[in-house]
Amino acid sequence: MINVFKKTKLATSISLVCSAAIAPSFAQTAETTDKKDIEVIEVRGVLGSIKESTRMKRLATGVVDGISAEDIGKFPDTNLAESLQRITGVSIDRSNGEGSKVTVRGFGPDYNMVTLNGRTMPAASLPGGGGTPNSRAFDFANLASDSVRAVEVYKTGRADIATGGIGASINIRTARPFDNPGTKASIGAKALSDTTNRVGDDITPELSGLFSWTDEAETFGASVSASVQSRDSASTGAFVNQWRTSAYDGSIPQAADDIKLQNEPAIGQLYSMPSDLRYSIADRERTRTNAQVTLQFRPNDQLTGTLDYTYAKQELFEARAEQSIWMDNYKADLTFDDETVKTPVLYREERRDQLPRDLGLALQELNQVNENKSIGINLEYLATENLTLTFDAHDSSSKSSPDAPYGTWLNAGLGANIAKSQSVDFRNDLPIMMVEFDDVSRTNLNGNGTLDQDDVGTSILDARFSQQESDISQVRLDGLWEFEDGSIDFGVESRSMESHSLQSLTRNTMGN
C-alpha cells in the first residue's frame, strides 16, 4: 500500500510563504558572487584558540591534547608549565611558586620528552644545594611564552614523534611568519607585584615584543621576538629533612632510661621520628631573557624553507639563612598523634650530665645560570600532488653552570654548643623550636653566661661547583604519501646526544 501525501490549503499557504522568503536570498547570493571583493569574517581570540585546540585533537592520531595562543604574542599564561597543568593528566612541579617541570600520567619530569617544533630538546639543571647534576628533565621556567603558538601533548606513542618519553611527548610550536601573513606586531609590558621580598623591588617589569612580516606575494617572511622578565621574592619556612620510619618494638632508640611516652604506638605499628628541624629564610632574584629569529622562504608553491634560532637564559640568585637542631639522642619526652603511622606532636631531648648540644647556624648562597640555544633548518617540498617530503636538521644545547667564581652553592655554617635541652611542638602549621641555653664547654666547664667563641664547637665552609651541559644534533627526512582512502607516513632519523656533568666540593672544617 502506497501512502500519497495530499496538500491541504494550510500546507499550500505555508509553502508559498517560505518560497517568497527564500527567493530574495538566492538573488542576493548571486549578486554578491559577481563582486570581486568578498568580505571575510575571521574568528580570533578565545574562541579561535578553542577551535584550534579542538581541531588539533580531532585530526591527530592517538591521544593528543593541546593549547593554542589566542592571537600573536598572546599565549594563555606567561609560563608554559602553568598552561600545561590545565590538561587532563598533567601536573607540574613548582620552583619559587612558578611552574617548572611537568609530570604526565604519574611519570615524573625525567620520563617525558620535550621537543621544539618537533626537534628533541636537551635538558640540563642543577639540584638545589648542590648534588650530582644528572637531570634529563626539561625546565619550562627557562622559556617565556610570548613567541609560542601552541603546545601539544602526545599521551600515546606515534611513529613520527620523537621517542624517549614514557609519560608523554610534549611539542612546543613557535610562531612563524607564514602562519600570520602580512605585517604583525605585538608589544607587551607587565608589572609583577611580589610583596614577599625583603630586598629588591616589590614591583618588577616584564617586557616583550614580537614583530612578524611577509611580502605581498608571501615568498619571504621574517619574525623577531624577545622578552625580559625579572622577579624579586623571598620565602620563610620550617622543614624536616628526613623522617625515619620503623616498626615499634616497645622501645625508642637513643632514649633516656626514664623516657615519658604518651599515646605510645602499639607493638608492630609503624612510627616515624624526625631527624632535625630547620628554620629558613631566603631572598631570591630571577631574570629570564628569551629571543627568537625566524626566516622563511617560499619561491614557489612546492617548496618552503625555514631557518630559526632560539635563545633562552635564566639567571638565579638566592641568599639564604638557616637555624637548625639535630634530634637523634637523649629523648626524654614524646607524645604521639593518632595517625596510622604515628609521629610525635611533642618532642623533647635533654642533655642532663652531658655537654650541651650544638645549635646549627648557616648562611648560604646560590648562583646559577641556565642557557638554552637551538638553531635549525626545515625544508618542505611538495614533490607531487600526493607526496610531501620534509627535511629537518638542528643543533641544540642546554647548559646549567655557576654564576660566581667560587661555584654554584656556598655554605658557611657553625655549631654553637649551647643546647642543654631542645623541644619541638609540631601541633601548629609552623613547628615551634625551643632551646634551653647552657654555655658550658670543654674548655670552660663553669660557663660565663655569654655566647662567645668558646661555645662554637664546629665551623664549616662548603663551596660546591656543579655544572651540566647537554647537546643534541638531529637530522630527519620525513615523507607523507596521501591517497584516496588514507595516507602513509614514513621517514628516517639520525640523532646524536651528549651530556657532561661536573661536580666538585671544597670543604674547610674546624672543630673543638
C-alpha positions in Angstrom: 0.0 0.0 0.0 1.4 3.4 -1.0 0.7 6.4 1.1 0.0 9.5 -1.0 0.6 12.9 0.7 -2.2 15.4 -0.2 -1.6 19.1 0.3 -4.1 20.8 2.3 -4.9 24.5 1.9 -2.8 25.3 5.1 0.3 23.4 3.7 0.0 25.1 0.4 -0.1 28.5 2.0 3.0 27.8 4.2 4.9 26.6 1.1 4.1 29.8 -0.8 5.2 32.0 2.2 8.6 30.0 2.5 9.2 30.3 -1.2 8.7 34.0 -1.1 11.1 34.4 1.8 13.8 32.3 0.3 13.8 33.7 -3.2 15.4 37.1 -2.4 18.2 35.3 -0.6 19.2 33.4 -3.7 19.1 36.6 -5.7 21.3 38.4 -3.2 23.9 35.4 -3.2 24.2 35.6 -7.0 24.7 39.3 -6.8 27.4 39.0 -4.2 29.2 36.3 -6.1 29.7 38.6 -9.0 31.5 41.2 -6.9 35.3 41.0 -6.8 35.6 42.0 -3.2 34.1 39.5 -0.7 34.1 40.3 3.0 35.9 37.7 5.0 34.9 37.1 8.7 37.8 35.6 10.7 37.3 34.2 14.1 40.1 35.1 16.5 40.5 35.5 20.3 39.5 32.9 22.9 37.0 31.2 20.5 39.6 30.8 17.8 42.0 29.3 20.3 39.5 26.7 21.4 38.6 25.8 17.8 42.3 25.4 17.0 42.8 23.1 20.0 39.8 21.1 19.1 40.9 20.7 15.5 44.3 19.6 16.7 42.8 16.7 18.8 40.3 15.8 16.1 42.8 15.4 13.3 45.5 13.7 15.4 46.2 10.0 15.5 46.2 8.7 19.1 45.5 10.6 22.3 46.6 14.2 21.9 45.8 17.4 23.9 46.9 20.9 23.1 46.7 24.6 24.0 46.9 27.3 21.3 47.6 31.0 21.5 44.6 33.3 21.3 46.4 35.6 18.9 50.0 36.5 18.0 52.0 37.0 21.2 49.0 36.1 23.4 49.6 32.7 24.9 47.2 32.0 27.9 50.0 32.1 30.5 53.4 33.7 30.9 54.8 30.4 31.9 54.3 27.3 29.7 54.1 24.9 32.6 51.2 26.9 34.1 49.3 26.3 30.9 50.1 22.6 30.7 48.6 21.9 34.1 45.2 22.7 32.6 45.4 19.5 30.5 43.9 16.3 32.0 46.6 14.0 33.4 49.3 16.7 33.5 50.6 18.1 36.8 53.5 20.4 37.4 56.4 20.9 39.9 56.8 24.5 41.1 60.0 26.4 41.9 59.6 29.5 43.9 55.9 29.5 43.2 56.3 29.2 39.4 55.7 26.3 37.1 58.9 24.5 36.3 58.7 20.8 35.3 55.8 18.6 34.3 54.5 15.1 35.3 52.2 13.3 32.9 50.1 10.3 33.9 52.2 9.8 37.0 55.6 9.8 35.2 57.9 12.4 36.5 59.8 15.1 34.6 62.7 12.8 33.7 60.4 10.4 31.8 58.8 13.0 29.4 60.2 14.0 26.1 60.1 17.7 25.2 60.5 18.9 21.6 60.6 22.4 20.0 58.9 22.4 16.6 59.3 18.6 16.5 63.0 18.7 17.5 64.3 16.9 20.5 65.4 19.4 23.1 68.4 18.8 25.5 67.9 19.4 29.2 70.3 20.5 32.0 69.5 21.6 35.5 71.3 21.6 38.9 69.8 20.3 42.1 69.3 22.9 44.8 72.1 23.0 47.4 74.5 21.1 45.2 74.4 17.4 44.4 75.1 15.4 41.3 73.8 17.3 38.1 72.4 14.4 36.0 68.8 15.5 35.2 67.2 15.0 31.8 64.1 16.9 32.8 63.3 20.0 30.7 62.7 23.1 32.8 59.8 25.1 31.3 60.7 28.0 33.6 63.6 28.8 31.1 61.1 29.7 28.3 58.8 32.7 28.1 55.6 32.0 26.2 55.3 35.2 24.1 56.6 33.6 20.9 54.8 30.3 21.4 51.9 29.5 19.1 50.8 26.1 20.6 51.8 23.3 23.0 50.9 19.7 22.0 50.9 16.8 24.5 51.0 13.3 22.9 50.0 10.8 25.5 50.4 7.9 23.2 53.3 6.9 21.0 53.5 7.7 17.3 56.0 6.7 14.7 56.5 10.4 13.6 57.1 11.7 17.2 60.5 11.7 18.8 60.9 8.7 21.1 62.1 8.8 24.7 59.1 9.9 26.6 57.4 7.3 28.7 54.8 9.6 30.1 54.3 11.8 27.1 55.9 13.7 24.3 55.4 17.5 24.6 55.9 19.6 21.5 56.3 23.4 21.6 55.3 25.1 18.4 56.7 28.7 17.9 55.1 31.4 15.8 56.4 31.6 12.1 55.8 34.4 9.6 53.8 32.3 7.1 51.4 31.4 9.9 50.3 35.0 10.0 50.9 36.6 6.6 51.4 40.4 6.4 52.9 42.7 8.9 52.0 41.9 12.5 53.4 43.3 15.8 52.8 42.7 19.4 54.3 44.7 22.3 53.6 43.8 25.9 54.5 45.4 29.2 53.5 43.9 32.6 54.3 44.7 36.2 54.7 41.8 38.6 53.9 42.6 42.2 55.5 40.4 44.8 55.5 41.7 48.4 57.2 38.7 49.9 60.7 40.1 49.2 62.8 41.8 51.9 65.3 43.2 49.5 64.9 44.3 45.9 61.7 45.7 44.4 58.1 44.8 45.2 57.1 45.6 41.6 59.3 44.2 38.7 58.9 44.6 35.0 58.1 42.0 32.3 58.7 43.4 28.7 58.1 41.5 25.5 57.9 42.3 21.8 57.1 40.3 18.6 57.4 41.5 15.0 56.4 39.4 12.0 56.5 40.4 8.3 55.9 38.8 4.9 55.9 40.3 1.5 52.7 40.7 -0.5 53.5 37.5 -2.6 54.3 35.6 0.6 57.6 34.4 -0.8 59.7 35.8 2.0 59.0 36.3 5.7 60.8 37.2 8.9 60.0 37.4 12.5 61.8 38.5 15.7 60.7 38.1 19.2 62.3 39.0 22.6 61.3 39.2 26.2 62.9 40.1 29.5 61.3 39.2 32.9 62.6 39.8 36.4 61.3 39.0 39.8 62.4 39.6 43.4 60.9 37.4 46.1 61.5 35.8 49.4 60.3 32.8 51.4 60.4 31.6 55.0 59.5 28.3 56.5 60.4 25.3 58.6 61.0 21.7 57.4 62.4 18.3 58.5 65.0 16.8 56.2 64.1 13.2 56.9 61.5 11.1 58.8 62.9 7.8 60.0 60.2 5.1 59.9 60.3 1.7 61.7 58.1 -0.8 63.5 57.6 -0.2 67.2 59.2 -3.0 69.4 58.4 -1.5 72.8 61.4 0.8 72.9 62.6 4.1 71.4 66.3 4.1 70.1 68.6 6.6 71.8 66.1 7.4 74.5 66.6 8.2 78.2 66.0 5.3 80.7 63.1 7.2 82.2 61.6 8.4 78.9 58.0 9.6 79.1 55.7 8.2 76.3 52.2 9.4 75.8 49.8 7.8 73.2 52.5 5.1 72.7 52.4 3.1 69.4 51.2 -0.5 69.5 53.7 -3.3 69.2 54.5 -3.7 65.5 52.9 -0.4 64.5 54.9 1.9 62.2 56.1 5.2 63.6 58.4 8.0 62.3 60.9 10.1 64.1 62.3 13.4 62.8 66.0 13.7 62.1 66.1 17.5 62.5 64.2 20.7 62.3 65.3 23.7 60.3 64.1 27.3 60.1 65.0 29.0 56.8 64.6 32.5 55.3 65.7 33.1 51.7 65.8 36.2 49.4 65.7 35.4 45.6 66.3 37.2 42.4 65.4 35.8 39.0 66.0 37.2 35.5 64.7 35.5 32.3 65.7 36.6 28.8 64.3 35.0 25.6 64.9 35.7 22.0 64.0 34.1 18.7 64.7 34.9 15.0 62.8 33.1 12.2 63.3 33.4 8.4 61.1 31.8 5.8 61.4 31.5 2.0 58.8 30.2 -0.4 60.0 30.6 -4.0 57.0 28.6 -5.3 54.0 26.6 -4.1 56.1 23.4 -3.9 59.0 24.5 -1.6 59.0 26.2 1.8 62.3 26.8 3.7 62.5 27.8 7.4 65.6 28.9 9.3 65.2 29.7 13.0 67.4 30.4 16.1 66.1 30.3 19.7 67.9 31.6 22.8 66.8 31.4 26.4 68.7 32.4 29.5 67.7 32.4 33.2 69.8 33.8 36.0 69.1 32.7 39.5 70.4 34.1 42.8 69.4 33.2 46.4 70.7 34.4 49.7 69.6 32.0 52.5 69.9 31.7 56.3 69.1 28.6 58.4 68.8 27.7 62.0 68.6 24.0 62.9 68.7 21.4 65.6 69.6 17.7 65.3 67.2 15.3 67.0 69.0 11.9 67.3 69.6 11.0 71.0 68.7 11.6 74.7 65.0 11.6 74.0 63.2 12.3 77.3 59.5 13.1 76.5 57.4 12.1 73.4 53.7 12.5 72.7 52.4 10.8 69.5 49.5 11.5 67.3 46.6 9.2 66.4 47.6 8.6 62.7 48.1 5.1 61.2 51.9 5.8 61.1 52.4 7.7 64.3 54.7 10.8 64.6 55.4 12.9 67.7 53.4 16.1 68.1 55.5 17.0 71.1 59.2 16.1 71.2 61.9 16.8 73.9 65.5 15.9 74.4 67.6 16.6 77.5 71.5 16.5 77.7 71.5 16.1 81.5 75.0 15.2 82.6 76.4 15.5 79.0 77.9 18.6 77.5 75.4 20.9 75.6 74.4 20.0 72.1 75.1 22.3 69.2 72.6 24.7 67.6 73.3 24.9 63.9 73.5 28.3 62.1 74.3 28.7 58.4 74.5 31.3 55.7 74.1 30.0 52.1 74.3 31.5 48.6 73.1 30.2 45.3 74.5 31.5 42.0 73.2 29.7 38.8 72.7 30.5 35.2 70.7 28.3 32.7 71.2 28.8 28.9 69.4 27.1 26.0 70.4 27.6 22.3 68.9 26.0 19.3 69.4 26.6 15.5 67.7 24.6 12.8 66.6 24.5 9.2 63.5 22.9 7.7 62.7 22.3 4.1 59.2 21.2 3.0 58.8 20.1 -0.6 55.6 19.1 -2.4 57.1 16.5 -4.8 53.7 15.6 -6.3 50.1 16.1 -5.5 50.2 13.1 -3.3 53.8 13.1 -1.9 55.3 15.7 0.5 58.9 15.4 1.7 60.3 17.3 4.7 64.0 17.7 5.7 64.8 19.0 9.1 68.1 19.5 10.9 69.1 21.2 14.1 71.8 21.6 16.7 70.7 22.5 20.2 72.4 22.8 23.6 71.5 23.3 27.2 73.8 24.4 30.0 73.4 24.9 33.7 76.5 26.4 35.4 77.7 28.5 38.3 77.3 32.3 38.0 80.0 33.1 40.5 83.8 32.2 40.6 83.5 30.2 43.8 80.8 27.9 42.5 77.1 27.3 42.4 76.4 26.9 46.2 78.3 28.4 49.1 77.5 27.2 52.7 79.1 28.9 55.7 77.9 27.3 59.0 78.8 26.9 62.6 77.6 24.8 65.5 77.1 26.7 68.8 77.4 24.2 71.8 74.7 25.8 73.9 71.7 23.5 73.9 71.1 21.9 77.3 67.7 20.7 76.1 65.7 21.1 72.9 62.0 20.7 72.2 59.6 20.9 69.2 55.9 21.4 69.2 54.5 20.0 65.9 50.8 20.8 66.6 50.8 24.0 64.6 51.3 24.8 61.0 54.7 26.2 61.9 56.6 23.8 64.3 57.8 25.7 67.4 61.5 25.1 68.2 62.6 25.7 71.9 66.2 25.6 73.1 67.3 25.8 76.7 70.6 27.7 76.8 73.8 26.5 78.6 77.2 27.7 77.5 79.3 25.1 79.4 82.0 23.8 77.0 85.0 21.5 77.1 87.3 24.5 77.7 85.0 26.2 80.2 83.1 23.8 82.4 81.7 26.6 84.6 80.4 28.7 81.7 80.2 32.5 81.7 76.6 33.1 80.7 77.7 34.6 77.3 77.6 33.2 73.8 81.2 33.6 72.7 83.9 31.8 70.7 84.4 29.1 73.3 80.8 28.0 72.6 81.4 27.4 68.9 82.1 23.7 68.5 82.3 23.4 64.7 82.7 25.8 61.8 82.4 24.7 58.2 82.7 26.3 54.7 81.5 24.4 51.7 81.9 25.6 48.1 80.2 23.4 45.6 80.9 23.7 41.9 78.2 21.9 39.7 77.7 22.0 36.0 75.8 20.1 33.4 75.8 20.5 29.6 73.8 18.6 27.1 73.9 18.8 23.3 71.7 17.2 20.6 72.3 17.1 16.8 69.4 15.7 14.9 68.7 15.2 11.1 65.3 13.9 9.9 63.8 13.1 6.5 60.0 12.6 6.6 57.6 11.7 3.9 53.8 11.8 3.6 52.0 9.8 0.9 48.4 10.7 0.5 45.9 8.6 -1.4 42.1 8.4 -1.7 41.5 6.2 1.3 44.2 7.5 3.7 47.8 8.3 4.0 51.2 6.8 4.9 53.9 8.5 7.0 57.5 7.3 6.6 60.9 8.7 7.3 64.4 8.2 8.7 66.2 10.0 11.6 69.8 10.3 12.9 70.2 11.7 16.4 73.4 12.4 18.4 73.2 13.2 22.1 75.9 14.1 24.6 75.7 15.1 28.2 78.6 16.1 30.5 78.4 16.7 34.3 81.0 18.2 36.5 80.9 18.3 40.3 83.4 19.3 43.0 83.3 20.1 46.7 85.8 22.2 48.6 85.3 21.9 52.4 87.1 23.6 55.2 86.2 22.4 58.7 87.3 23.5 62.2 86.1 22.0 65.4 86.8 21.6 69.1 
